[in-house]
Amino acid sequence: MLLALLALGWTVSDGARADRLLALTGLDAAALREGVDRPAVLAAVLGFLADHEPDLIACAAAIDTSPAALIAAQEMLTR
């Protein structure tokens, strides 16, 4: 869950990327704020990153983890 929260923070730190997250996941800003403790919302964020490899790699580097760890976290949250 911690990796997903760090990934969320990284994702929304850039306005254009945050807008793309909202557009592609169907979430709105309120749902995202309210859902930070919900596995489905965090899995959606990680899925968003997984679907765009450059962001996945950049996020992993920024939060000092590996892309594989982010994918594993997504899989864990969707169980």
C-alpha positions, 0 to 999 in steps of 0.5 A: 500500500505504501508503494501505491501511495508514493506512486499516487503522489508522484503521479499527481505531482505533474498537472498534465499527468494527473489530468491524464490519470483522471481521464483514463481511470474515470476518477475525479479529483474528489473520488481520488482524494476520498479513495486513497485508502481503498485498494481499488483506487490505488490499484487503478493508479498503479494500472495507469502507470503500468499502461504507460511504460515511460511513466512506470519507469520514471515513477519507480526511479523517483520513489526508489523502487523497481517497475516490477515492484509497482506491478507486484503491488498492483497485483496484490491490491487487485486480489 
